[in-house]
Amino acid sequence: MPDLWLPGAEIHDLGDHAPTDQQYPPKAIAHITWDRNATAAAPQDWCTYEDLVNYFTGSGAGDAPHLVWDPFSGRTAQLFPADSRSKSLLSPTESPTRTNRAGRVVIQIEAVFFPYCRYQGRVYPRLVDTPCAGWGRIHAWIASWGVPDVWPMGRPADFSGHRDEQVWETRGGWYAHAHVPFNDHTDPGSWPDFTAGSGTPDSPPSQQHPVPPQDPAPARYQVSINGLAYGYGAQGYQVTAVGRALVSRGFGAHYHSGPGPTWTDADTENYADYQGSLGYSGQAADGVPGEGSLNRLLGYIPGQRAVSVAHVVSAARTDPGAEQGHRTYGSEVAIVEQALVDEGLLEQRWADGSFGTRTVAAYAAWQRRCGYEGGAADGIPGQATLHRLGAARGFSVTD
C-alpha cells in the first residue's frame, strides 16, 4: 500500500477522517489559496505558508485540503491521510456525487499562491512562474496512489471554468478546481507539468525537489519540524544533535568528519540507514527526517533554542525520581544537556532530554565552575548559572 502520508511532509492531522466513494476513478484536485486579490499594476505581498497552515488547522479546518504546499521553499503540510476525503470542494445536495469523495482517492492540494504575489521583491503572475519547489515529490506520491498523469478537462492555462459531470464521474486524473462540477471557483490558473523538475538551476538546495527513489544520489530538500529545519543545507544545534544521536546508535558510517551544525549528504545517508532500521523504505527512507523517526531517535522533538528556568528546574526535580528516561520538558532539557556536553561535563549519550541523576551531577559541576559551593551547587539550575551557560553556548533563557 502506498504511504498514507507524504514522505517529508509536516503532519497536522485534523482527525475527522472519512472514506471516499470507491466506485469512481482516482483523482487529484489542484487549488491555489488565492487569499489576496492583486493585479499586475498593484501586486501584493505573498501570504506566508505558516499563515495558511494556521488557518487550515484553525478556523478554516472546515475547508481544509490534504496538502498545503509552499511552491517557493517546498515545505508541505498534510492535514488528512490520502485515503480520507478532505474538505476544499463545495458538495451541494443537488450534486450527483459527493465531490470531496468522488474517487478511490481525491487528493487535494492547495498551493500557497495568488496571482501577482510579491515574494522577496519579485512579482509572480502565475503559479508556474514560481520555483515550484517540492512539486516532484508531491507528484510522485500522488502517482503512487494510482492517479494518472492526465488532465481530463485540460491542463489549466487561465482562470476560466470548464465542468462536465460525465467526465468527472468516469475519468481519473488531475482536475483544476475550475473543473469540478457544482463548484464556482476558477483556480488554479496554471499548474506545473508532470515531467518538469522543481526549482531552477540557481535555486538553493532547499528549493529543489528530492531525487526520485531510483536515483542513488542523496535527497536534497528540507523539511521543518517544530520550527527547525532538517535536510541538506539546514543549519543549527538540532543538526548536531541528530548527528551525534546517529553516531551513538551506530549510524555514523558516512561521516568523514563531524557531525556538525550543517546538514550534509553524510547526514542524509546516515539518517537513511537509521530509517531503514526502523522498517521504512522508498521515499520514507530517503534520509530526510519525519517527526516520528526524529522523536524515536532523540526521544524528543527539538525546538527553538530558548529555555525556561521554571521548566528545567521542574525537570531537575522530577526526572531523577521518575521512570528511567522520563522527560519533563525534554526539548528544553536537551538544550541544557548539550551545553553541558560541550562544556565537557556530561557524556554525549546522556544528552537525551531527561534531567536524570547524571545531568544533575553535571549541572552541579557547572555550578561549581561558576564559583558556587555546598547547597548552592546541588545540580538544580538557578537563574544566574543558567544564564551563564546560555551565554556560553548560544541559547536564550526565560523565567
VOLUMPA-769412 format. One record per residue (C-alpha): residue number from 0; residue in three letters; z negated, x, y negated. Coordinates in pm, whole numbers. Example, Ala and Ser with C-alpha at 12.3 -4.5 7.8 and 13.67 -1.06 7.14 Angstrom:
2
seq=0&type=ALA&up=-780&east=1230&north=450;
seq=1&type=SER&up=-714&east=1367&north=106;
This chain:
399
seq=0&type=MET&up=0&east=0&north=0;
seq=1&type=PRO&up=78&east=137&north=-347;
seq=2&type=ASP&up=-206&east=223&north=-583;
seq=3&type=LEU&up=-363&east=-82&north=-745;
seq=4&type=TRP&up=-447&east=131&north=-1048;
seq=5&type=LEU&up=-201&east=355&north=-1228;
seq=6&type=PRO&up=-299&east=717&north=-1147;
seq=7&type=GLY&up=-432&east=882&north=-1460;
seq=8&type=ALA&up=-491&east=556&north=-1648;
seq=9&type=GLU&up=-816&east=481&north=-1829;
seq=10&type=ILE&up=-965&east=191&north=-1634;
seq=11&type=HIS&up=-1116&east=-100&north=-1828;
seq=12&type=ASP&up=-1133&east=-362&north=-1553;
seq=13&type=LEU&up=-1174&east=-704&north=-1716;
seq=14&type=GLY&up=-1252&east=-872&north=-1384;
seq=15&type=ASP&up=-1127&east=-1231&north=-1355;
seq=16&type=HIS&up=-863&east=-1121&north=-1103;
seq=17&type=ALA&up=-628&east=-1390&north=-974;
seq=18&type=PRO&up=-340&east=-1380&north=-722;
seq=19&type=THR&up=25&east=-1407&north=-814;
seq=20&type=ASP&up=277&east=-1654&north=-669;
seq=21&type=GLN&up=436&east=-1466&north=-379;
seq=22&type=GLN&up=745&east=-1688&north=-342;
seq=23&type=TYR&up=902&east=-1522&north=-650;
seq=24&type=PRO&up=1051&east=-1170&north=-664;
seq=25&type=PRO&up=851&east=-882&north=-823;
seq=26&type=LYS&up=871&east=-838&north=-1199;
seq=27&type=ALA&up=760&east=-617&north=-1486;
seq=28&type=ILE&up=734&east=-754&north=-1839;
seq=29&type=ALA&up=790&east=-532&north=-2144;
seq=30&type=HIS&up=596&east=-607&north=-2464;
seq=31&type=ILE&up=511&east=-436&north=-2789;
seq=32&type=THR&up=183&east=-515&north=-2963;
seq=33&type=TRP&up=362&east=-591&north=-3294;
seq=34&type=ASP&up=24&east=-605&north=-3464;
seq=35&type=ARG&up=167&east=-545&north=-3813;
seq=36&type=ASN&up=482&east=-654&north=-3996;
seq=37&type=ALA&up=667&east=-367&north=-4156;
seq=38&type=THR&up=1020&east=-304&north=-4280;
seq=39&type=ALA&up=1239&east=-3&north=-4349;
seq=40&type=ALA&up=1157&east=-44&north=-4716;
seq=41&type=ALA&up=786&east=-95&north=-4654;
seq=42&type=PRO&up=668&east=89&north=-4342;
seq=43&type=GLN&up=302&east=64&north=-4240;
seq=44&type=ASP&up=62&east=298&north=-4066;
seq=45&type=TRP&up=55&east=270&north=-3688;
seq=46&type=CYS&up=-236&east=71&north=-3546;
seq=47&type=THR&up=-423&east=301&north=-3313;
seq=48&type=TYR&up=-436&east=286&north=-2936;
seq=49&type=GLU&up=-817&east=267&north=-2950;
seq=50&type=ASP&up=-799&east=-38&north=-3177;
seq=51&type=LEU&up=-569&east=-220&north=-2935;
seq=52&type=VAL&up=-775&east=-128&north=-2628;
seq=53&type=ASN&up=-1086&east=-253&north=-2807;
seq=54&type=TYR&up=-907&east=-575&north=-2897;
seq=55&type=PHE&up=-782&east=-647&north=-2544;
seq=56&type=THR&up=-1120&east=-566&north=-2394;
seq=57&type=GLY&up=-1296&east=-778&north=-2657;
seq=58&type=SER&up=-1181&east=-1084&north=-2847;
seq=59&type=GLY&up=-824&east=-1052&north=-2716;
seq=60&type=ALA&up=-915&east=-1047&north=-2345;
seq=61&type=GLY&up=-759&east=-1391&north=-2304;
seq=62&type=ASP&up=-418&east=-1238&north=-2387;
seq=63&type=ALA&up=-464&east=-905&north=-2210;
seq=64&type=PRO&up=-180&east=-731&north=-2019;
seq=65&type=HIS&up=-211&east=-499&north=-1722;
seq=66&type=LEU&up=-138&east=-184&north=-1924;
seq=67&type=VAL&up=-188&east=-79&north=-2286;
seq=68&type=TRP&up=42&east=218&north=-2344;
seq=69&type=ASP&up=43&east=467&north=-2632;
seq=70&type=PRO&up=403&east=596&north=-2646;
seq=71&type=PHE&up=304&east=882&north=-2876;
seq=72&type=SER&up=38&east=1051&north=-2659;
seq=73&type=GLY&up=100&east=891&north=-2319;
seq=74&type=ARG&up=-252&east=751&north=-2295;
seq=75&type=THR&up=-262&east=433&north=-2090;
seq=76&type=ALA&up=-541&east=184&north=-2030;
seq=77&type=GLN&up=-531&east=-56&north=-1734;
seq=78&type=LEU&up=-714&east=-388&north=-1755;
seq=79&type=PHE&up=-610&east=-566&north=-1432;
seq=80&type=PRO&up=-507&east=-430&north=-1089;
seq=81&type=ALA&up=-140&east=-454&north=-1001;
seq=82&type=ASP&up=-187&east=-740&north=-755;
seq=83&type=SER&up=-360&east=-966&north=-1008;
seq=84&type=ARG&up=-196&east=-1170&north=-1278;
seq=85&type=SER&up=-265&east=-1069&north=-1636;
seq=86&type=LYS&up=-257&east=-1295&north=-1942;
seq=87&type=SER&up=1&east=-1189&north=-2200;
seq=88&type=LEU&up=254&east=-1469&north=-2143;
seq=89&type=LEU&up=246&east=-1831&north=-2251;
seq=90&type=SER&up=234&east=-2056&north=-1946;
seq=91&type=PRO&up=252&east=-2417&north=-2067;
seq=92&type=THR&up=216&east=-2709&north=-1830;
seq=93&type=GLU&up=584&east=-2802&north=-1865;
seq=94&type=SER&up=695&east=-2462&north=-1727;
seq=95&type=PRO&up=823&east=-2480&north=-1365;
seq=96&type=THR&up=645&east=-2150&north=-1294;
seq=97&type=ARG&up=309&east=-2008&north=-1388;
seq=98&type=THR&up=476&east=-1734&north=-1591;
seq=99&type=ASN&up=193&east=-1481&north=-1562;
seq=100&type=ARG&up=204&east=-1521&north=-1183;
seq=101&type=ALA&up=575&east=-1575&north=-1109;
seq=102&type=GLY&up=635&east=-1281&north=-875;
seq=103&type=ARG&up=493&east=-1081&north=-588;
seq=104&type=VAL&up=368&east=-871&north=-880;
seq=105&type=VAL&up=410&east=-950&north=-1250;
seq=106&type=ILE&up=302&east=-626&north=-1415;
seq=107&type=GLN&up=283&east=-650&north=-1793;
seq=108&type=ILE&up=294&east=-350&north=-2028;
seq=109&type=GLU&up=205&east=-361&north=-2398;
seq=110&type=ALA&up=339&east=-59&north=-2587;
seq=111&type=VAL&up=120&east=11&north=-2891;
seq=112&type=PHE&up=406&east=-14&north=-3139;
seq=113&type=PHE&up=561&east=-222&north=-3413;
seq=114&type=PRO&up=899&east=-164&north=-3586;
seq=115&type=TYR&up=886&east=78&north=-3878;
seq=116&type=CYS&up=540&east=204&north=-3796;
seq=117&type=ARG&up=439&east=531&north=-3958;
seq=118&type=TYR&up=280&east=787&north=-3727;
seq=119&type=GLN&up=176&east=1131&north=-3856;
seq=120&type=GLY&up=402&east=1089&north=-4157;
seq=121&type=ARG&up=715&east=986&north=-3970;
seq=122&type=VAL&up=855&east=631&north=-3951;
seq=123&type=TYR&up=979&east=493&north=-3618;
seq=124&type=PRO&up=1216&east=192&north=-3636;
seq=125&type=ARG&up=1233&east=133&north=-3259;
seq=126&type=LEU&up=1014&east=199&north=-2960;
seq=127&type=VAL&up=1283&east=424&north=-2810;
seq=128&type=ASP&up=1263&east=644&north=-3121;
seq=129&type=THR&up=908&east=747&north=-3024;
seq=130&type=PRO&up=843&east=1025&north=-2768;
seq=131&type=CYS&up=783&east=752&north=-2505;
seq=132&type=ALA&up=523&east=990&north=-2362;
seq=133&type=GLY&up=395&east=883&north=-2021;
seq=134&type=TRP&up=684&east=646&north=-1953;
seq=135&type=GLY&up=797&east=833&north=-1641;
seq=136&type=ARG&up=454&east=793&north=-1484;
seq=137&type=ILE&up=438&east=421&north=-1565;
seq=138&type=HIS&up=791&east=359&north=-1437;
seq=139&type=ALA&up=731&east=542&north=-1109;
seq=140&type=TRP&up=413&east=346&north=-1043;
seq=141&type=ILE&up=575&east=10&north=-1115;
seq=142&type=ALA&up=874&east=100&north=-897;
seq=143&type=SER&up=628&east=174&north=-614;
seq=144&type=TRP&up=540&east=-197&north=-625;
seq=145&type=GLY&up=900&east=-293&north=-545;
seq=146&type=VAL&up=1013&east=-385&north=-896;
seq=147&type=PRO&up=1384&east=-293&north=-905;
seq=148&type=ASP&up=1537&east=-88&north=-1187;
seq=149&type=VAL&up=1740&east=-374&north=-1332;
seq=150&type=TRP&up=1719&east=-600&north=-1637;
seq=151&type=PRO&up=1840&east=-939&north=-1502;
seq=152&type=MET&up=1886&east=-1068&north=-1857;
seq=153&type=GLY&up=1997&east=-737&north=-2008;
seq=154&type=ARG&up=1807&east=-437&north=-2137;
seq=155&type=PRO&up=1655&east=-533&north=-2474;
seq=156&type=ALA&up=1852&east=-397&north=-2767;
seq=157&type=ASP&up=1739&east=-626&north=-3052;
seq=158&type=PHE&up=1491&east=-899&north=-3131;
seq=159&type=SER&up=1690&east=-1196&north=-3010;
seq=160&type=GLY&up=1568&east=-1425&north=-2735;
seq=161&type=HIS&up=1760&east=-1497&north=-2414;
seq=162&type=ARG&up=1598&east=-1711&north=-2147;
seq=163&type=ASP&up=1732&east=-1850&north=-1819;
seq=164&type=GLU&up=1495&east=-2031&north=-1584;
seq=165&type=GLN&up=1714&east=-1984&north=-1274;
seq=166&type=VAL&up=1744&east=-1608&north=-1330;
seq=167&type=TRP&up=1372&east=-1586&north=-1395;
seq=168&type=GLU&up=1286&east=-1761&north=-1070;
seq=169&type=THR&up=1538&east=-1587&north=-843;
seq=170&type=ARG&up=1580&east=-1225&north=-960;
seq=171&type=GLY&up=1332&east=-943&north=-962;
seq=172&type=GLY&up=1330&east=-659&north=-1211;
seq=173&type=TRP&up=1234&east=-589&north=-1569;
seq=174&type=TYR&up=1213&east=-863&north=-1830;
seq=175&type=ALA&up=1156&east=-841&north=-2203;
seq=176&type=HIS&up=902&east=-1082&north=-2345;
seq=177&type=ALA&up=1211&east=-1224&north=-2516;
seq=178&type=HIS&up=1347&east=-1319&north=-2171;
seq=179&type=VAL&up=1053&east=-1518&north=-2036;
seq=180&type=PRO&up=1109&east=-1896&north=-2024;
seq=181&type=PHE&up=876&east=-2118&north=-2228;
seq=182&type=ASN&up=772&east=-1822&north=-2444;
seq=183&type=ASP&up=872&east=-1773&north=-2806;
seq=184&type=HIS&up=819&east=-1402&north=-2870;
seq=185&type=THR&up=1126&east=-1181&north=-2914;
seq=186&type=ASP&up=980&east=-837&north=-2841;
seq=187&type=PRO&up=1006&east=-553&north=-2748;
seq=188&type=GLY&up=1343&east=-493&north=-2924;
seq=189&type=SER&up=1409&east=-177&north=-2721;
seq=190&type=TRP&up=1270&east=-6&north=-2412;
seq=191&type=PRO&up=1315&east=343&north=-2261;
seq=192&type=ASP&up=1578&east=392&north=-1995;
seq=193&type=PHE&up=1475&east=415&north=-1631;
seq=194&type=THR&up=1625&east=762&north=-1593;
seq=195&type=ALA&up=1509&east=902&north=-1926;
seq=196&type=GLY&up=1228&east=1154&north=-1938;
seq=197&type=SER&up=937&east=1105&north=-2173;
seq=198&type=GLY&up=886&east=1324&north=-2473;
seq=199&type=THR&up=1123&east=1565&north=-2638;
seq=200&type=PRO&up=1180&east=1938&north=-2577;
seq=201&type=ASP&up=939&east=2031&north=-2855;
seq=202&type=SER&up=670&east=1779&north=-2763;
seq=203&type=PRO&up=334&east=1936&north=-2674;
seq=204&type=PRO&up=237&east=1917&north=-2306;
seq=205&type=SER&up=7&east=1621&north=-2370;
seq=206&type=GLN&up=311&east=1418&north=-2480;
seq=207&type=GLN&up=521&east=1482&north=-2172;
seq=208&type=HIS&up=524&east=1275&north=-1856;
seq=209&type=PRO&up=376&east=1422&north=-1540;
seq=210&type=VAL&up=606&east=1588&north=-1292;
seq=211&type=PRO&up=715&east=1350&north=-1015;
seq=212&type=PRO&up=524&east=1396&north=-690;
seq=213&type=GLN&up=809&east=1570&north=-511;
seq=214&type=ASP&up=825&east=1844&north=-776;
seq=215&type=PRO&up=594&east=2132&north=-680;
seq=216&type=ALA&up=513&east=2219&north=-1042;
seq=217&type=PRO&up=163&east=2116&north=-1159;
seq=218&type=ALA&up=125&east=1791&north=-1354;
seq=219&type=ARG&up=122&east=1842&north=-1729;
seq=220&type=TYR&up=-20&east=1539&north=-1902;
seq=221&type=GLN&up=-360&east=1442&north=-2034;
seq=222&type=VAL&up=-598&east=1154&north=-1989;
seq=223&type=SER&up=-902&east=1060&north=-2195;
seq=224&type=ILE&up=-1226&east=970&north=-2018;
seq=225&type=ASN&up=-1524&east=867&north=-2227;
seq=226&type=GLY&up=-1353&east=1009&north=-2535;
seq=227&type=LEU&up=-1286&east=1356&north=-2392;
seq=228&type=ALA&up=-952&east=1499&north=-2281;
seq=229&type=TYR&up=-864&east=1629&north=-1934;
seq=230&type=GLY&up=-538&east=1776&north=-1809;
seq=231&type=TYR&up=-304&east=2053&north=-1921;
seq=232&type=GLY&up=-392&east=2188&north=-2266;
seq=233&type=ALA&up=-720&east=1994&north=-2301;
seq=234&type=GLN&up=-1000&east=2194&north=-2459;
seq=235&type=GLY&up=-1376&east=2166&north=-2472;
seq=236&type=TYR&up=-1701&east=2208&north=-2289;
seq=237&type=GLN&up=-1604&east=1936&north=-2041;
seq=238&type=VAL&up=-1316&east=2154&north=-1916;
seq=239&type=THR&up=-1556&east=2440&north=-1847;
seq=240&type=ALA&up=-1795&east=2201&north=-1674;
seq=241&type=VAL&up=-1519&east=2076&north=-1444;
seq=242&type=GLY&up=-1400&east=2427&north=-1364;
seq=243&type=ARG&up=-1746&east=2553&north=-1281;
seq=244&type=ALA&up=-1816&east=2248&north=-1064;
seq=245&type=LEU&up=-1489&east=2304&north=-877;
seq=246&type=VAL&up=-1584&east=2665&north=-808;
seq=247&type=SER&up=-1930&east=2565&north=-690;
seq=248&type=ARG&up=-1770&east=2314&north=-448;
seq=249&type=GLY&up=-1530&east=2577&north=-311;
seq=250&type=PHE&up=-1219&east=2464&north=-501;
seq=251&type=GLY&up=-1156&east=2768&north=-721;
seq=252&type=ALA&up=-881&east=2944&north=-526;
seq=253&type=HIS&up=-620&east=2916&north=-802;
seq=254&type=TYR&up=-830&east=3081&north=-1074;
seq=255&type=HIS&up=-740&east=3440&north=-1159;
seq=256&type=SER&up=-993&east=3437&north=-1442;
seq=257&type=GLY&up=-1235&east=3182&north=-1577;
seq=258&type=PRO&up=-1284&east=2895&north=-1554;
seq=259&type=GLY&up=-1288&east=2848&north=-1929;
seq=260&type=PRO&up=-1272&east=2581&north=-2201;
seq=261&type=THR&up=-890&east=2538&north=-2195;
seq=262&type=TRP&up=-730&east=2337&north=-1912;
seq=263&type=THR&up=-458&east=2544&north=-1743;
seq=264&type=ASP&up=-231&east=2496&north=-1442;
seq=265&type=ALA&up=-502&east=2663&north=-1232;
seq=266&type=ASP&up=-747&east=2387&north=-1324;
seq=267&type=THR&up=-488&east=2128&north=-1226;
seq=268&type=GLU&up=-417&east=2293&north=-892;
seq=269&type=ASN&up=-786&east=2331&north=-810;
seq=270&type=TYR&up=-858&east=1973&north=-909;
seq=271&type=ALA&up=-567&east=1855&north=-692;
seq=272&type=ASP&up=-726&east=2036&north=-396;
seq=273&type=TYR&up=-1054&east=1858&north=-473;
seq=274&type=GLN&up=-882&east=1517&north=-497;
seq=275&type=GLY&up=-716&east=1583&north=-162;
seq=276&type=SER&up=-1058&east=1650&north=-10;
seq=277&type=LEU&up=-1162&east=1300&north=-121;
seq=278&type=GLY&up=-869&east=1145&north=61;
seq=279&type=TYR&up=-642&east=1089&north=-238;
seq=280&type=SER&up=-269&east=1155&north=-202;
seq=281&type=GLY&up=54&east=1136&north=-403;
seq=282&type=GLN&up=11&east=1086&north=-776;
seq=283&type=ALA&up=-357&east=1007&north=-722;
seq=284&type=ALA&up=-397&east=1372&north=-617;
seq=285&type=ASP&up=-185&east=1533&north=-890;
seq=286&type=GLY&up=-474&east=1738&north=-1029;
seq=287&type=VAL&up=-550&east=1526&north=-1337;
seq=288&type=PRO&up=-895&east=1364&north=-1317;
seq=289&type=GLY&up=-967&east=996&north=-1289;
seq=290&type=GLU&up=-1305&east=853&north=-1374;
seq=291&type=GLY&up=-1403&east=803&north=-1010;
seq=292&type=SER&up=-1327&east=1155&north=-888;
seq=293&type=LEU&up=-1479&east=1309&north=-1203;
seq=294&type=ASN&up=-1803&east=1123&north=-1150;
seq=295&type=ARG&up=-1812&east=1233&north=-786;
seq=296&type=LEU&up=-1752&east=1596&north=-885;
seq=297&type=LEU&up=-2007&east=1619&north=-1166;
seq=298&type=GLY&up=-2244&east=1333&north=-1089;
seq=299&type=TYR&up=-2199&east=1202&north=-1443;
seq=300&type=ILE&up=-1922&east=1140&north=-1698;
seq=301&type=PRO&up=-1929&east=1392&north=-1985;
seq=302&type=GLY&up=-1949&east=1256&north=-2337;
seq=303&type=GLN&up=-1923&east=1392&north=-2688;
seq=304&type=ARG&up=-2144&east=1695&north=-2750;
seq=305&type=ALA&up=-2436&east=1510&north=-2901;
seq=306&type=VAL&up=-2785&east=1499&north=-2755;
seq=307&type=SER&up=-3074&east=1266&north=-2841;
seq=308&type=VAL&up=-3417&east=1425&north=-2839;
seq=309&type=ALA&up=-3568&east=1099&north=-2716;
seq=310&type=HIS&up=-3319&east=1079&north=-2430;
seq=311&type=VAL&up=-3368&east=1430&north=-2297;
seq=312&type=VAL&up=-3746&east=1401&north=-2331;
seq=313&type=SER&up=-3729&east=1082&north=-2127;
seq=314&type=ALA&up=-3518&east=1261&north=-1867;
seq=315&type=ALA&up=-3755&east=1560&north=-1854;
seq=316&type=ARG&up=-4047&east=1326&north=-1790;
seq=317&type=THR&up=-3865&east=1101&north=-1540;
seq=318&type=ASP&up=-3625&east=1306&north=-1328;
seq=319&type=PRO&up=-3867&east=1559&north=-1168;
seq=320&type=GLY&up=-4071&east=1283&north=-1004;
seq=321&type=ALA&up=-3779&east=1060&north=-914;
seq=322&type=GLU&up=-3548&east=1071&north=-614;
seq=323&type=GLN&up=-3364&east=1401&north=-570;
seq=324&type=GLY&up=-3066&east=1415&north=-805;
seq=325&type=HIS&up=-3185&east=1121&north=-1021;
seq=326&type=ARG&up=-3008&east=1128&north=-1357;
seq=327&type=THR&up=-3165&east=982&north=-1668;
seq=328&type=TYR&up=-2905&east=1020&north=-1948;
seq=329&type=GLY&up=-2707&east=1252&north=-1722;
seq=330&type=SER&up=-2423&east=1332&north=-1963;
seq=331&type=GLU&up=-2667&east=1447&north=-2234;
seq=332&type=VAL&up=-2887&east=1639&north=-1991;
seq=333&type=ALA&up=-2578&east=1818&north=-1861;
seq=334&type=ILE&up=-2505&east=1947&north=-2212;
seq=335&type=VAL&up=-2856&east=2089&north=-2236;
seq=336&type=GLU&up=-2835&east=2236&north=-1887;
seq=337&type=GLN&up=-2502&east=2402&north=-1955;
seq=338&type=ALA&up=-2651&east=2558&north=-2268;
seq=339&type=LEU&up=-2938&east=2691&north=-2059;
seq=340&type=VAL&up=-2687&east=2831&north=-1809;
seq=341&type=ASP&up=-2502&east=3004&north=-2092;
seq=342&type=GLU&up=-2833&east=3147&north=-2212;
seq=343&type=GLY&up=-2889&east=3295&north=-1865;
seq=344&type=LEU&up=-3191&east=3076&north=-1794;
seq=345&type=LEU&up=-3053&east=2837&north=-1529;
seq=346&type=GLU&up=-2821&east=2882&north=-1233;
seq=347&type=GLN&up=-2489&east=2703&north=-1268;
seq=348&type=ARG&up=-2541&east=2499&north=-954;
seq=349&type=TRP&up=-2838&east=2322&north=-1115;
seq=350&type=ALA&up=-2637&east=2204&north=-1417;
seq=351&type=ASP&up=-2593&east=1863&north=-1257;
seq=352&type=GLY&up=-2718&east=1616&north=-1517;
seq=353&type=SER&up=-3060&east=1579&north=-1354;
seq=354&type=PHE&up=-3351&east=1720&north=-1557;
seq=355&type=GLY&up=-3533&east=1832&north=-1244;
seq=356&type=THR&up=-3803&east=2093&north=-1192;
seq=357&type=ARG&up=-3562&east=2387&north=-1224;
seq=358&type=THR&up=-3431&east=2257&north=-1555;
seq=359&type=VAL&up=-3788&east=2204&north=-1678;
seq=360&type=ALA&up=-3866&east=2566&north=-1584;
seq=361&type=ALA&up=-3551&east=2690&north=-1755;
seq=362&type=TYR&up=-3629&east=2495&north=-2070;
seq=363&type=ALA&up=-3984&east=2635&north=-2069;
seq=364&type=ALA&up=-3828&east=2982&north=-2060;
seq=365&type=TRP&up=-3615&east=2885&north=-2361;
seq=366&type=GLN&up=-3928&east=2765&north=-2544;
seq=367&type=ARG&up=-4096&east=3098&north=-2474;
seq=368&type=ARG&up=-3787&east=3278&north=-2601;
seq=369&type=CYS&up=-3827&east=3076&north=-2919;
seq=370&type=GLY&up=-4186&east=3206&north=-2955;
seq=371&type=TYR&up=-4385&east=2918&north=-2808;
seq=372&type=GLU&up=-4668&east=2970&north=-2558;
seq=373&type=GLY&up=-4904&east=2775&north=-2335;
seq=374&type=GLY&up=-4878&east=2398&north=-2359;
seq=375&type=ALA&up=-4608&east=2431&north=-2626;
seq=376&type=ALA&up=-4382&east=2587&north=-2361;
seq=377&type=ASP&up=-4415&east=2313&north=-2100;
seq=378&type=GLY&up=-4041&east=2256&north=-2046;
seq=379&type=ILE&up=-4037&east=1922&north=-2231;
seq=380&type=PRO&up=-3783&east=1954&north=-2516;
seq=381&type=GLY&up=-3901&east=1930&north=-2873;
seq=382&type=GLN&up=-3709&east=1884&north=-3196;
seq=383&type=ALA&up=-3723&east=2247&north=-3308;
seq=384&type=THR&up=-3628&east=2416&north=-2981;
seq=385&type=LEU&up=-3355&east=2161&north=-2903;
seq=386&type=HIS&up=-3201&east=2209&north=-3246;
seq=387&type=ARG&up=-3208&east=2585&north=-3195;
seq=388&type=LEU&up=-3039&east=2551&north=-2856;
seq=389&type=GLY&up=-2778&east=2318&north=-3005;
seq=390&type=ALA&up=-2707&east=2557&north=-3289;
seq=391&type=ALA&up=-2672&east=2844&north=-3042;
seq=392&type=ARG&up=-2445&east=2657&north=-2801;
seq=393&type=GLY&up=-2248&east=2417&north=-3016;
seq=394&type=PHE&up=-2389&east=2068&north=-2971;
seq=395&type=SER&up=-2548&east=1833&north=-3220;
seq=396&type=VAL&up=-2895&east=1685&north=-3189;
seq=397&type=THR&up=-3015&east=1342&north=-3299;
seq=398&type=ASP&up=-3360&east=1185&north=-3289;
